[in-house]
């Protein structure tokens, strides 16, 4: 299971891969979020010297401008999730 999808599944008991199967976002969009999840420790606990952190980071702002639209696609999909009190589950 994908990292980001696994987190959503674990915490919300909701499978967002339905959005992937319905072409509401692409695999590359999830891959970006997986990369953020994998690097969360480094991103949170970066040294105070931003040059040191930047030299270890493989991404730059050019990557962000290419990838943020895909990230927004996934987040928009998540924004459609609603709690169904009858089924006691999250649904789109």
C-alpha positions in Angstrom: 0.0 0.0 0.0 1.2 3.5 -0.7 2.4 5.5 2.3 0.0 8.4 2.1 -2.9 6.2 1.2 -2.0 4.0 4.2 -2.1 6.9 6.6 -5.5 7.9 5.4 -6.7 4.3 5.6 -5.3 3.9 9.1 -6.6 7.1 10.6 -9.9 7.5 8.7 -10.6 4.0 7.6 -11.1 5.3 4.1 -9.5 4.1 0.9 -8.6 7.0 -1.3 -7.4 4.8 -4.1 -10.9 5.0 -5.4 -10.1 8.5 -6.5 -7.0 7.1 -8.2 -9.1 4.5 -10.0 -11.6 7.1 -11.1 -8.9 9.4 -12.5 -9.6 12.2 -10.0 -5.8 12.3 -9.4 -2.8 10.5 -10.8 -0.3 8.1 -9.4 2.4 10.7 -9.7 0.3 13.0 -7.4 0.3 10.3 -4.7 4.0 9.7 -5.2 4.7 13.3 -4.3 2.7 12.9 -1.1 4.5 9.6 -0.4 7.8 11.5 -0.7 6.7 14.1 1.8 5.6 11.3 4.2 9.0 9.5 3.8 10.9 12.7 4.4 8.8 14.0 7.3 11.4 13.3 10.0 14.1 15.2 8.0 11.7 18.0 7.1 10.6 18.5 10.7 14.0 18.1 12.4 16.1 20.0 9.9 19.1 21.8 11.2 18.8 25.5 11.8 21.3 26.1 8.9 19.0 26.1 5.9 22.0 25.7 3.6 22.8 22.3 5.1 19.2 21.2 4.8 18.9 22.5 1.3 22.0 20.7 0.1 20.6 17.4 1.4 17.2 18.0 -0.2 16.7 16.7 -3.7 13.8 19.0 -4.4 13.8 22.7 -5.2 11.1 25.3 -5.9 11.0 24.3 -9.6 9.9 20.9 -8.6 7.2 22.4 -6.4 5.7 24.5 -9.2 5.4 21.3 -11.3 4.0 19.1 -8.6 1.7 21.3 -6.4 -1.2 21.0 -8.9 -1.2 17.2 -8.4 -1.0 17.6 -4.6 -4.0 19.9 -4.8 -5.9 17.3 -6.8 -5.5 14.8 -4.0 -6.4 17.3 -1.3 -9.5 18.4 -3.2 -10.6 14.8 -3.4 -10.0 14.5 0.4 -12.1 17.6 0.8 -15.1 15.8 -0.5 -15.0 13.1 2.2 -18.0 13.3 4.5 -18.9 11.4 7.6 -22.0 9.2 7.2 -23.5 8.8 10.6 -25.7 5.9 9.4 -22.9 3.8 8.0 -20.4 5.2 10.5 -17.9 5.6 7.8 -16.3 8.3 5.7 -17.6 8.5 2.1 -17.2 10.6 -0.9 
